[in-house]
Amino acid sequence: GFLEANESPEEAIKREVMEEIGLDCEVMSLVGIYPFFRMNELIIAFHVKAMGEVRLSEEIVEVKKIPKDKIIPWPY
């Protein structure tokens, strides 16, 4: 998602998580800031602790839980 006017990145991630999968979340830490050259954008990645039951929005078709030790990071 994108930042709204006068919104911090932390506020944006909490709003986006709620809008897209219906979960409240707490920002735990910043993972990193990565350039996305194809779109002339920056990706700001956060570790969040999410609470509630997943509710998909029209933007999300499905979710998949992946154990932390099986996550393959995006090569940068």
Backbone hydrogen bonds, N-H to C=O, Kabsch-Sander energy under -0.5 kcal/mol:
donor,donor_aa,acceptor,acceptor_aa,energy
7,E,4,E,-1.8
12,A,8,S,-2.4
13,I,9,P,-2.3
14,K,10,E,-1.6
15,R,11,E,-2.2
16,E,12,A,-3.0
17,V,13,I,-2.5
18,M,14,K,-1.8
19,E,15,R,-2.9
20,E,16,E,-2.8
21,I,17,V,-2.3
22,G,18,M,-1.5
23,L,17,V,-1.1
24,D,51,M,-1.6
26,E,49,K,-2.3
28,M,26,E,-0.5
28,M,47,H,-2.7
29,S,47,H,-1.6
31,V,45,A,-3.1
32,G,45,A,-1.5
34,Y,43,I,-3.0
36,F,41,E,-3.1
37,F,35,P,-0.5
39,M,36,F,-1.2
40,N,36,F,-0.6
40,N,37,F,-0.8
41,E,36,F,-1.8
43,I,34,Y,-3.5
44,I,42,L,-0.6
45,A,32,G,-2.9
45,A,43,I,-0.6
47,H,29,S,-2.9
48,V,46,F,-0.6
49,K,26,E,-2.7
50,A,48,V,-0.6
51,M,24,D,-2.9
55,R,21,I,-2.6
57,S,20,E,-1.2
60,I,57,S,-1.0
61,V,59,E,-0.5
70,K,67,P,-2.3
71,I,67,P,-0.5
71,I,68,K,-1.1
